[in-house]
């Protein structure tokens, strides 16, 4: 694909030297690439600039605000927002390119994640629809500190998936669960949701049951079991940290 389209690829980054080239190169038809970086100390920015990206640095203020900033910096009305550890599959890149001009306000696409040596297709990880291509005049980023999402009126859907290299390894998964559970607790606290012992006891168990049995995580083998346990523990941490926040016991911020 040598032709470019009037679309901006928008990415937020922090130490993504292993992923950023794959992400940018998966969208060869984007006529602009915007990076909003929150303090990378590796070679992320050098790689991105070598590939023609316009780099902006800004302290991290949460995923929603950071992604909205990248969107606002786009010079085109159409924006494709990808995380640095994502890339369009070849099929999706072709599907999007060949469907131009786009008529909806935004376009959803399934996301297929790779973890522990395999593509994960169950446990709630797939199809994991994401609205990533949108007209910024008719859409905006909403949601809280976690689970940020693009909100718009008229939505269509592509068939092929985004590819997502979700965790480097289990250590990375544990660190991510710790981080996201803290952001989730902060969301609950700011919405004035009160700690409930019943939820602390029941929600993690129900989350495991949902991921492993209802959403058939068992079909992904041992990785499916590990993912379900991790999801349950993340829920346990979220409510535990809400308890901590309510009582002023959080000394890390």
Secondary structure, 3 states (H helix, E strand, C coil): CCCCEEEEEEEEECCCCCCHHHHHHCCCCEEEEEEEECCCCCCHHHHHHHCCCEEEECCCCCHHHHHHHHHHHCCCCEEEECCCCEEECHHHHHHHHHCCCCCCCEEEECEEEEECCEEECCCCCCCCCEEEEEECCCEEEECCCCCCEEEECCEEECCCCEEEECCCCHHHHHHHHHHHHHHHHHHHHHCCCCCCHHHHHHHHHHHHHHHHHHCCHHHHHHHHHHHHHHHHHHHHHHHHHHHHHHCCCCCCC
